């Protein structure tokens, strides 16, 4: 992979400024995780307010996680149970793999090009 680290661009004789370009062209960590099988996971968390237990409030959590074990979501929910005061009422989870194999299907037909 080509990198631009350390490239110096000089202005003409009228200016003495040098510009250093330091740009990381390595793949984003989220993209790497998607290639490893992670998908975008969204959890809609309903919890009871500590000061008004009859009142439910919602919190939307989103991160890349592995289905069906959901280790990242479980870590967050354990943190919630241990550190936060609002007791959980329910958690609804949606998961979608953003990078997946291409779908190919056979089609009966003929294409004509002029």
C-alpha positions in Angstrom: 0.0 0.0 0.0 1.3 3.4 -0.9 1.8 6.0 1.9 2.4 9.7 1.8 4.2 9.9 5.1 7.1 12.3 5.0 6.5 13.9 1.6 7.7 17.5 1.5 6.1 19.9 -0.9 8.1 23.1 -1.5 6.8 26.5 -2.7 8.8 28.4 -5.3 11.6 30.8 -4.5 9.1 33.4 -3.4 8.1 31.4 -0.3 10.2 29.4 2.0 7.4 27.3 3.6 7.6 23.5 3.4 4.4 21.5 3.8 4.7 18.1 5.4 2.0 15.6 4.6 1.4 12.9 7.1 -1.5 10.8 6.1 -2.3 7.3 7.2 -3.8 5.3 4.3 -4.2 2.1 6.3 -7.7 0.7 6.4 -10.0 2.0 9.1 -10.4 -0.2 12.2 -14.1 -0.5 11.7 -13.6 -1.6 8.1 -11.1 -4.3 9.3 -13.6 -5.5 11.9 -16.3 -5.8 9.1 -13.9 -8.0 7.1 -13.5 -10.2 10.2 -17.2 -10.8 10.4 -18.4 -8.0 12.6 -21.7 -6.4 11.7 -23.5 -3.2 12.8 -25.5 -3.9 15.9 -28.1 -1.6 17.3 -29.7 -2.1 20.7 -32.8 -0.2 21.8 -32.5 -0.3 25.6 -35.6 0.5 27.8 -34.8 1.2 31.4 -36.5 2.5 34.5 -35.6 5.9 35.8 -34.0 5.7 39.3 -35.9 8.7 40.6 -39.3 7.6 38.9 -39.4 3.8 38.6 -42.8 3.9 36.9 -41.2 5.9 34.0 -39.4 4.1 31.2 -36.7 5.8 29.2 -35.0 4.7 26.0 -31.3 4.6 25.1 -30.0 3.6 21.7 -26.6 1.9 21.6 -24.7 1.1 18.3 -21.4 -0.6 17.6 -19.8 -3.3 15.5 -20.4 -6.7 17.1 -20.4 -10.5 16.3 -23.7 -12.2 16.0 -25.1 -14.3 17.8 -22.8 -14.0 20.8 -22.7 -10.2 20.9 -19.6 -9.9 23.1 -19.4 -6.1 22.8 -23.0 -5.6 23.6 -22.8 -8.0 26.6 -19.8 -6.1 27.9 -21.7 -2.8 27.7 -24.8 -4.4 29.4 -22.6 -5.8 32.2 -21.2 -2.3 32.7 -24.7 -0.9 32.8 -25.8 -3.4 35.4 -22.7 -2.9 37.6 -22.2 0.9 37.3 -25.5 2.6 36.4 -28.6 3.0 38.6 -31.4 2.6 36.0 -32.6 -1.0 36.1 -33.0 -2.5 32.6 -36.6 -3.2 31.4 -35.9 -4.7 28.0 -33.3 -4.8 25.2 -34.2 -5.1 21.5 -31.3 -6.0 19.2 -31.0 -5.5 15.4 -27.9 -6.7 13.5 -26.7 -6.4 9.9 -23.5 -7.5 8.2 -22.5 -4.7 5.9 -20.0 -6.6 4.0 -21.3 -9.9 2.7 -20.8 -12.2 -0.3 -22.3 -11.1 -3.5 -25.6 -12.7 -4.4 -25.6 -14.5 -7.7 -28.6 -16.2 -9.2 -29.2 -17.8 -12.5 -31.6 -16.0 -14.8 -33.2 -17.6 -17.8 -33.1 -15.1 -20.6 -31.1 -13.5 -23.3 -29.4 -10.1 -23.5 -28.9 -8.5 -26.9 -26.4 -5.8 -27.4 -26.8 -3.6 -30.5 
